[in-house]
């Protein structure tokens, strides 16, 4: 009984580990696609956002009109901030929302243009509807480091949806409003705990009220209403048809990732070889060894082995009495 329990436990562990390995291989597939197609085009909205559609499973984003836009393309502290309406499907439910996209960042310190500065995008809402580290709060942020591999949280895009734990106010048919966007930068210096140190003055602040603190760029005209991004109520169905895609200027394109399936196949093949090897050593190696060890031997009634093979050399056998 104990033997079968151990075997069942082993199968369960292998199954769970297989799911983890597959998840890792799929993630590696996305990383390879991001590196090949997307990473070098952060400042090209069309290419980069199509990549975001592909990587994040976005159904569409609205190319125009944008919900908000700020462009600073001269001086020592340049950036572009755009907020696009988006639509997604998650767990068989459709959601509206928006993404805050920061690019075209140029920062000059002491006459030297920074290479790959680290960017942090932070938001504040008028209600505590964001779930961050298992706590409901009215603020959240993401940090983008272009020198790090792709991750869902390592892109210069912050997403907010009309869903629980995002913008939906619990037990109400209402949603939090965005009251502030703050973009900070680090020149890649780190503190004693190896965390990036961000400049004391934000690169950019946008708010729905006058801004008193200092920032390299400021805008007090941030106004985004729920009706501005909740587009599905205006569609005939949850999924926009071709006419609606055109009239609403929706971008639905995604890249084909099938060329990167080899990453999954390679990873799973290596994993399968390892599992087969471990399984053989745990469950079959002893039996196989014993099989070859006793294959040419008989077993006495007392349990000991006795040879049943013919000897290589033996005396000649004689049948007549005188041995002739």
Secondary structure as UniProt FT lines:
FT   HELIX           2..33
FT   HELIX           34..38
FT   HELIX           39..41
FT   TURN            42..43
FT   HELIX           45..56
FT   STRAND          58..62
FT   STRAND          68..72
FT   STRAND          77..90
FT   TURN            91..92
FT   STRAND          93..109
FT   TURN            110..111
FT   STRAND          112..113
FT   STRAND          118..125
FT   STRAND          130..132
FT   TURN            133..134
FT   STRAND          135..137
FT   STRAND          139..144
FT   TURN            146..147
FT   TURN            152..153
FT   STRAND          157..161
FT   TURN            164..167
FT   TURN            170..171
FT   STRAND          178..186
FT   TURN            192..193
FT   STRAND          204..207
FT   STRAND          218..219
FT   HELIX           226..229
FT   HELIX           232..234
FT   HELIX           242..247
FT   TURN            248..249
FT   STRAND          250..251
FT   HELIX           258..260
FT   HELIX           261..279
FT   HELIX           280..284
FT   HELIX           285..294
FT   TURN            295..296
FT   STRAND          297..299
FT   TURN            301..302
FT   STRAND          305..307
FT   TURN            321..322
//
